[in-house]
Amino acid sequence: MNPLIFGYMRVPPDMSDDEAKRKEHDMEAYAQAEGLTLGTVFHELLPNQRSAFDELVAALRRAESHHVVVPSYRDLALTERLQNALLLQIELQTGATVVALDES
């Protein structure tokens, strides 16, 4: 079985279902191209919330997975400083690395 990768994305109220599905499809395509199996894609639905992020961290620990894919680092946070803090949190708490599709 291929290693597991989790997805994470923000879904603002103005995002269409088609756009959300396209982003999930892009994460699935990335996983397949890298020889990984996409597990749960965690959706952050409310602005300034981190409940789905906390669920992601918990899932990474449970599954001992070391891979996360996001459409963009902006899905983690709007500012680079907060993005870096959340990336560091994931790395320190789970040993996982995060790949942003718009950076790869």
MDTraj code that builds the backbone (N, CA, C; nanometers):
import mdtraj as md
import numpy as np

residues = "MET ASN PRO LEU ILE PHE GLY TYR MET ARG VAL PRO PRO ASP MET SER ASP ASP GLU ALA LYS ARG LYS GLU HIS ASP MET GLU ALA TYR ALA GLN ALA GLU GLY LEU THR LEU GLY THR VAL PHE HIS GLU LEU LEU PRO ASN GLN ARG SER ALA PHE ASP GLU LEU VAL ALA ALA LEU ARG ARG ALA GLU SER HIS HIS VAL VAL VAL PRO SER TYR ARG ASP LEU ALA LEU THR GLU ARG LEU GLN ASN ALA LEU LEU LEU GLN ILE GLU LEU GLN THR GLY ALA THR VAL VAL ALA LEU ASP GLU SER".split()
xyz = np.array([
    [0.0840, -0.1188, 0.0000],
    [0.0000, 0.0000, 0.0000],
    [0.0885, 0.1253, 0.0000],
    [0.0456, 0.2244, -0.0747],
    [0.1200, 0.3504, -0.0838],
    [0.1096, 0.4288, 0.0460],
    [0.2111, 0.5090, 0.0760],
    [0.2030, 0.5950, 0.1948],
    [0.0824, 0.6891, 0.1853],
    [0.0316, 0.7266, 0.3007],
    [-0.0876, 0.8095, 0.3111],
    [-0.0509, 0.9574, 0.3126],
    [-0.1296, 1.0371, 0.2418],
    [-0.1165, 1.1819, 0.2444],
    [-0.2546, 1.2397, 0.2767],
    [-0.2564, 1.3428, 0.3588],
    [-0.3816, 1.4108, 0.3908],
    [-0.3863, 1.5439, 0.3188],
    [-0.5068, 1.5903, 0.2907],
    [-0.5268, 1.7205, 0.2292],
    [-0.5881, 1.8174, 0.3291],
    [-0.5673, 1.9460, 0.3037],
    [-0.6248, 2.0505, 0.3875],
    [-0.6542, 2.1700, 0.2985],
    [-0.7732, 2.2260, 0.3145],
    [-0.8081, 2.3447, 0.2371],
    [-0.9136, 2.4273, 0.3074],
    [-0.9088, 2.5555, 0.2836],
    [-1.0133, 2.6462, 0.3314],
    [-1.1217, 2.6530, 0.2251],
    [-1.2463, 2.6561, 0.2697],
    [-1.3605, 2.6658, 0.1795],
    [-1.4436, 2.7859, 0.2231],
    [-1.4101, 2.9036, 0.1699],
    [-1.4859, 3.0223, 0.2075],
    [-1.6286, 3.0153, 0.1528],
    [-1.7193, 3.0908, 0.2111],
    [-1.8596, 3.0847, 0.1686],
    [-1.8801, 3.1154, 0.0195],
    [-1.7929, 3.1948, -0.0399],
    [-1.8112, 3.2310, -0.1802],
    [-1.7453, 3.1329, -0.2772],
    [-1.6849, 3.0252, -0.2268],
    [-1.6234, 2.9259, -0.3153],
    [-1.7327, 2.8347, -0.3711],
    [-1.7315, 2.8172, -0.5023],
    [-1.8306, 2.7297, -0.5647],
    [-1.7979, 2.5830, -0.5368],
    [-1.8994, 2.5006, -0.5474],
    [-1.8773, 2.3568, -0.5316],
    [-1.7803, 2.3053, -0.6377],
    [-1.7925, 2.3587, -0.7587],
    [-1.7029, 2.3155, -0.8669],
    [-1.5577, 2.3486, -0.8358],
    [-1.5336, 2.4679, -0.7808],
    [-1.3964, 2.5057, -0.7475],
    [-1.3419, 2.4168, -0.6355],
    [-1.4240, 2.3901, -0.5347],
    [-1.3804, 2.3023, -0.4255],
    [-1.3490, 2.1628, -0.4786],
    [-1.4333, 2.1109, -0.5656],
    [-1.4092, 1.9784, -0.6234],
    [-1.2826, 1.9777, -0.7088],
    [-1.2585, 2.0869, -0.7834],
    [-1.1376, 2.0952, -0.8655],
    [-1.0126, 2.0908, -0.7783],
    [-1.0155, 2.1639, -0.6674],
    [-0.9000, 2.1640, -0.5777],
    [-0.8771, 2.0258, -0.5184],
    [-0.9851, 1.9575, -0.4804],
    [-0.9706, 1.8213, -0.4286],
    [-0.9160, 1.7285, -0.5374],
    [-0.9648, 1.7456, -0.6598],
    [-0.9157, 1.6645, -0.7711],
    [-0.7658, 1.6886, -0.7930],
    [-0.7231, 1.8139, -0.7841],
    [-0.5811, 1.8464, -0.8003],
    [-0.4967, 1.7802, -0.6912],
    [-0.5487, 1.7757, -0.5677],
    [-0.4754, 1.7092, -0.4593],
    [-0.4675, 1.5589, -0.4850],
    [-0.5762, 1.5005, -0.5334],
    [-0.5777, 1.3576, -0.5668],
    [-0.4773, 1.3277, -0.6781],
    [-0.4745, 1.4121, -0.7807],
    [-0.3810, 1.3922, -0.8922],
    [-0.2370, 1.4018, -0.8430],
    [-0.2089, 1.4965, -0.7543],
    [-0.0741, 1.5091, -0.6986],
    [-0.0368, 1.3819, -0.6227],
    [-0.1277, 1.3347, -0.5384],
    [-0.1005, 1.2142, -0.4593],
    [-0.0677, 1.0964, -0.5507],
    [-0.1489, 1.0756, -0.6515],
    [-0.1255, 0.9635, -0.7432],
    [0.0086, 0.9772, -0.8148],
    [0.0401, 1.0982, -0.8605],
    [0.1658, 1.1206, -0.9317],
    [0.2869, 1.0936, -0.8431],
    [0.2713, 1.1143, -0.7130],
    [0.3809, 1.0946, -0.6181],
    [0.3808, 0.9547, -0.5551],
    [0.2890, 0.8695, -0.5975],
    [0.2825, 0.7342, -0.5425],
    [0.2266, 0.7304, -0.4016],
    [0.1373, 0.8242, -0.3706],
    [0.0760, 0.8336, -0.2381],
    [-0.0737, 0.8076, -0.2488],
    [-0.1356, 0.7749, -0.1381],
    [-0.2802, 0.7568, -0.1321],
    [-0.3399, 0.8730, -0.0550],
    [-0.4292, 0.9483, -0.1209],
    [-0.4935, 1.0605, -0.0539],
    [-0.5985, 1.0094, 0.0433],
    [-0.5798, 1.0438, 0.1704],
    [-0.6782, 1.0089, 0.2728],
    [-0.7811, 1.1204, 0.2818],
    [-0.8158, 1.1571, 0.3993],
    [-0.9147, 1.2610, 0.4234],
    [-0.8618, 1.3965, 0.3780],
    [-0.9496, 1.4752, 0.3163],
    [-0.9208, 1.6157, 0.2893],
    [-0.9984, 1.6948, 0.3944],
    [-0.9266, 1.7646, 0.4787],
    [-0.9884, 1.8416, 0.5864],
    [-1.0273, 1.9791, 0.5328],
    [-1.1521, 2.0179, 0.5583],
    [-1.2072, 2.1434, 0.5068],
    [-1.2303, 2.2409, 0.6217],
    [-1.1652, 2.3553, 0.6117],
    [-1.1868, 2.4630, 0.7091],
    [-1.2951, 2.5533, 0.6509],
    [-1.4125, 2.5526, 0.7130],
    [-1.5285, 2.6214, 0.6568],
    [-1.5475, 2.7634, 0.7095],
    [-1.5000, 2.7909, 0.8285],
    [-1.5215, 2.9216, 0.8893],
    [-1.3928, 3.0017, 0.8916],
    [-1.4011, 3.1313, 0.8580],
    [-1.2800, 3.2137, 0.8642],
    [-1.2265, 3.2221, 1.0064],
    [-1.0972, 3.2338, 1.0168],
    [-1.0300, 3.2488, 1.1470],
    [-1.0537, 3.1314, 1.2412],
    [-1.0803, 3.0154, 1.1866],
    [-1.0977, 2.8949, 1.2667],
    [-0.9852, 2.7976, 1.2354],
    [-0.9608, 2.7052, 1.3285],
    [-0.8559, 2.6051, 1.3082],
    [-0.9024, 2.4653, 1.3479],
    [-1.0319, 2.4436, 1.3581],
    [-1.0780, 2.3116, 1.4035],
    [-1.0379, 2.2018, 1.3051],
    [-1.0514, 2.2262, 1.1752],
    [-1.0101, 2.1253, 1.0774],
    [-0.8579, 2.1079, 1.0791],
    [-0.7849, 2.2156, 1.1030],
    [-0.6390, 2.2070, 1.1137],
    [-0.6017, 2.1174, 1.2315],
    [-0.6676, 2.1369, 1.3457],
    [-0.6400, 2.0531, 1.4631],
    [-0.6747, 1.9070, 1.4357],
    [-0.7829, 1.8835, 1.3607],
    [-0.8196, 1.7462, 1.3234],
    [-0.7126, 1.6865, 1.2315],
    [-0.6586, 1.7673, 1.1415],
    [-0.5503, 1.7217, 1.0530],
    [-0.4302, 1.6765, 1.1347],
    [-0.3887, 1.7582, 1.2297],
    [-0.2726, 1.7243, 1.3124],
    [-0.2985, 1.5943, 1.3885],
    [-0.4177, 1.5798, 1.4430],
    [-0.4524, 1.4565, 1.5151],
    [-0.4501, 1.3355, 1.4219],
    [-0.5013, 1.3508, 1.3009],
    [-0.5022, 1.2400, 1.2047],
    [-0.3607, 1.2020, 1.1630],
    [-0.2742, 1.3008, 1.1449],
    [-0.1345, 1.2719, 1.1107],
    [-0.0685, 1.1885, 1.2198],
    [-0.0956, 1.2234, 1.3441],
    [-0.0383, 1.1470, 1.4563],
    [-0.0919, 1.0046, 1.4587],
    [-0.2246, 0.9912, 1.4465],
    [-0.2864, 0.8578, 1.4529],
    [-0.2343, 0.7672, 1.3415],
    [-0.2294, 0.8210, 1.2207],
    [-0.1921, 0.7399, 1.1044],
    [-0.0416, 0.7308, 1.0850],
    [0.0330, 0.8074, 1.1655],
    [0.1780, 0.8154, 1.1488],
    [0.2140, 0.8497, 1.0041],
    [0.1349, 0.9406, 0.9476],
    [0.1583, 0.9885, 0.8117],
    [0.2515, 1.1093, 0.8180],
    [0.3283, 1.1272, 0.7138],
    [0.4257, 1.2356, 0.7109],
    [0.4081, 1.3263, 0.5904],
    [0.2863, 1.3276, 0.5350],
    [0.2625, 1.4032, 0.4126],
    [0.1304, 1.4789, 0.4198],
    [0.1347, 1.6070, 0.3784],
    [0.0156, 1.6905, 0.3689],
    [0.0237, 1.7663, 0.2379],
    [-0.0893, 1.7806, 0.1706],
    [-0.0965, 1.8609, 0.0498],
    [-0.2042, 1.9671, 0.0688],
    [-0.1731, 2.0885, 0.0252],
    [-0.2673, 2.2004, 0.0293],
    [-0.2676, 2.2658, -0.1084],
    [-0.3807, 2.3240, -0.1495],
    [-0.3805, 2.3948, -0.2779],
    [-0.2801, 2.5103, -0.2782],
    [-0.2682, 2.5781, -0.1640],
    [-0.1790, 2.6925, -0.1497],
    [-0.1469, 2.7092, -0.0015],
    [-0.0316, 2.7668, 0.0272],
    [-0.0019, 2.7957, 0.1677],
    [-0.1038, 2.8936, 0.2259],
    [-0.1712, 2.9695, 0.1405],
    [-0.2759, 3.0609, 0.1872],
    [-0.3949, 2.9845, 0.2453],
    [-0.4056, 2.8560, 0.2162],
    [-0.5099, 2.7759, 0.2807],
    [-0.4793, 2.7575, 0.4285],
    [-0.3526, 2.7628, 0.4645],
    [-0.3135, 2.7547, 0.6054],
    [-0.3418, 2.8861, 0.6765],
    [-0.3010, 2.9969, 0.6150],
    [-0.3171, 3.1295, 0.6744],
    [-0.2894, 3.2335, 0.5669],
    [-0.3394, 3.3545, 0.5893],
    [-0.3211, 3.4605, 0.4902],
    [-0.1828, 3.5241, 0.4965],
    [-0.1241, 3.5303, 0.6157],
    [0.0070, 3.5940, 0.6279],
    [0.1176, 3.4893, 0.6261],
    [0.2305, 3.5288, 0.5704],
    [0.3446, 3.4372, 0.5628],
    [0.3935, 3.3982, 0.7018],
    [0.3903, 3.4901, 0.7941],
    [0.4363, 3.4616, 0.9303],
    [0.3510, 3.3511, 0.9948],
    [0.2192, 3.3605, 0.9808],
    [0.1313, 3.2580, 1.0378],
    [0.1419, 3.1272, 0.9599],
    [0.1578, 3.1368, 0.8291],
    [0.1806, 3.0156, 0.7489],
    [0.3015, 2.9398, 0.8018],
    [0.4112, 3.0124, 0.8217],
    [0.5337, 2.9490, 0.8711],
    [0.5145, 2.8889, 1.0095],
    [0.4388, 2.9563, 1.0946],
    [0.4132, 2.9032, 1.2288],
    [0.3341, 2.7729, 1.2213],
    [0.2334, 2.7665, 1.1337],
    [0.1535, 2.6440, 1.1221],
    [0.2327, 2.5320, 1.0555],
    [0.3155, 2.5664, 0.9574],
    [0.4031, 2.4654, 0.8973],
    [0.4979, 2.4072, 1.0019],
    [0.5533, 2.4932, 1.0858],
    [0.6432, 2.4477, 1.1919],
    [0.5680, 2.3615, 1.2928],
    [0.4456, 2.3999, 1.3264],
    [0.3657, 2.3196, 1.4190],
    [0.3442, 2.1785, 1.3641],
    [0.3082, 2.1692, 1.2373],
    [0.2882, 2.0368, 1.1764],
    [0.4178, 1.9563, 1.1808],
    [0.5274, 2.0196, 1.1437],
    [0.6554, 1.9489, 1.1408],
    [0.6976, 1.9017, 1.2795],
    [0.6873, 1.9898, 1.3785],
    [0.7328, 1.9548, 1.5133],
    [0.6415, 1.8533, 1.5815],
    [0.5120, 1.8652, 1.5598],
    [0.4185, 1.7766, 1.6290],
    [0.3985, 1.6427, 1.5592],
    [0.4260, 1.6361, 1.4281],
    [0.3961, 1.5123, 1.3564],
    [0.5113, 1.4610, 1.2700],
    [0.6090, 1.5451, 1.2430],
    [0.7174, 1.5060, 1.1529],
    [0.6786, 1.5128, 1.0060],
    [0.5606, 1.5652, 0.9772],
    [0.5115, 1.5715, 0.8398],
    [0.5610, 1.6974, 0.7690],
    [0.5669, 1.6878, 0.6369],
    [0.5966, 1.8029, 0.5537],
    [0.4716, 1.8382, 0.4737],
    [0.4612, 1.9652, 0.4380],
    [0.3453, 2.0155, 0.3648],
    [0.3904, 2.0606, 0.2269],
    [0.3168, 2.0183, 0.1254],
    [0.3416, 2.0596, -0.0122],
    [0.2240, 2.1449, -0.0569],
    [0.2546, 2.2630, -0.1106],
    [0.1517, 2.3495, -0.1693],
    [0.1529, 2.3301, -0.3197],
    [0.0384, 2.3005, -0.3772],
    [0.0308, 2.2718, -0.5199],
    [0.0714, 2.3914, -0.6052],
    [0.0454, 2.5115, -0.5585],
    [0.0831, 2.6277, -0.6385],
    [0.2326, 2.6578, -0.6280],
    [0.3046, 2.5836, -0.5459],
    [0.4499, 2.6000, -0.5316],
    [0.5261, 2.4861, -0.5995],
    [0.4565, 2.3769, -0.6299],
    [0.5271, 2.2596, -0.6844],
    [0.5310, 2.2590, -0.8352],
])
top = md.Topology()
chain = top.add_chain()
for i, resn in enumerate(residues, 1):
    res = top.add_residue(resn, chain, resSeq=i)
    for name in ("N", "CA", "C"):
        top.add_atom(name, md.element.get_by_symbol(name[0]), res)
traj = md.Trajectory(xyz[None], top)
